[in-house]
């Protein structure tokens, strides 16, 4: 897989992308938390099994 990527885009750009992976993962996590915070959090957290049982409507 890596050999194919090296042929397509080059080793230089693969090295640059590897340095950006932690930053992208961090900002992706922040974006996910912000999405849950600014939207209807119960709508999203209803998919989490443990939390789903705590908020049952009567």
C-alpha positions as a Markdown table, in Angstrom:
| # | Residue | x | y | z |
|---|---|---|---|---|
| 1 | Unk | 0.0 | 0.0 | 0.0 |
| 2 | Unk | 2.8 | 2.4 | 0.9 |
| 3 | Unk | 4.7 | 1.6 | -2.2 |
| 4 | Unk | 1.7 | 2.4 | -4.3 |
| 5 | Unk | 1.3 | 5.8 | -2.5 |
| 6 | Unk | 5.0 | 6.6 | -3.0 |
| 7 | Unk | 4.6 | 6.0 | -6.7 |
| 8 | Unk | 1.5 | 8.1 | -7.0 |
| 9 | Unk | 2.2 | 11.1 | -4.8 |
| 10 | Unk | 5.8 | 10.8 | -3.7 |
| 11 | Unk | 7.7 | 10.1 | -0.5 |
| 12 | Unk | 8.0 | 13.8 | 0.4 |
| 13 | Unk | 4.2 | 14.3 | 0.5 |
| 14 | Unk | 3.7 | 11.1 | 2.5 |
| 15 | Unk | 6.2 | 12.4 | 5.1 |
| 16 | Unk | 4.4 | 15.7 | 5.3 |
| 17 | Unk | 1.0 | 13.9 | 5.7 |
| 18 | Unk | 2.4 | 11.8 | 8.5 |
| 19 | Unk | 3.3 | 14.9 | 10.5 |
| 20 | Unk | -0.2 | 16.3 | 10.1 |
| 21 | Unk | -2.0 | 13.1 | 11.2 |
| 22 | Unk | -2.0 | 14.0 | 15.0 |
| 23 | Unk | -3.1 | 17.6 | 14.3 |
| 24 | Unk | -6.0 | 16.4 | 12.1 |
| 25 | Unk | -7.0 | 13.8 | 14.7 |
| 26 | Unk | -7.0 | 16.5 | 17.4 |
| 27 | Unk | -9.0 | 19.0 | 15.4 |
| 28 | Unk | -11.4 | 16.3 | 14.3 |
| 29 | Unk | -12.0 | 15.3 | 17.9 |
| 30 | Unk | -12.6 | 19.0 | 18.9 |
| 31 | Unk | -15.0 | 19.3 | 15.9 |
| 32 | Unk | -16.9 | 16.2 | 17.0 |
| 33 | Unk | -17.3 | 17.5 | 20.5 |
| 34 | Unk | -18.4 | 20.9 | 19.2 |
| 35 | Unk | -20.9 | 19.3 | 17.0 |
| 36 | Unk | -22.5 | 17.4 | 19.9 |
| 37 | Unk | -22.4 | 20.6 | 22.1 |
| 38 | Unk | -24.0 | 22.9 | 19.6 |
| 39 | Unk | -26.6 | 20.5 | 18.3 |
| 40 | Unk | -29.3 | 18.5 | 20.0 |
| 41 | Unk | -27.0 | 16.5 | 22.2 |
| 42 | Unk | -29.7 | 14.0 | 23.2 |
| 43 | Unk | -30.3 | 13.2 | 19.5 |
| 44 | Unk | -26.7 | 12.2 | 19.2 |
| 45 | Unk | -26.2 | 10.6 | 22.6 |
| 46 | Unk | -29.3 | 8.4 | 22.1 |
| 47 | Unk | -27.0 | 6.2 | 20.0 |
| 48 | Unk | -24.6 | 5.5 | 22.9 |
| 49 | Unk | -26.0 | 2.5 | 24.7 |
| 50 | Unk | -25.0 | 3.3 | 28.3 |
| 51 | Unk | -26.2 | 6.9 | 28.2 |
| 52 | Unk | -29.4 | 6.0 | 26.2 |
| 53 | Unk | -30.9 | 4.2 | 29.2 |
| 54 | Unk | -30.5 | 7.2 | 31.5 |
| 55 | Unk | -32.8 | 9.5 | 29.6 |
| 56 | Unk | -35.9 | 7.4 | 29.0 |
| 57 | Unk | -39.1 | 9.4 | 28.3 |
| 58 | Unk | -42.1 | 8.4 | 30.4 |
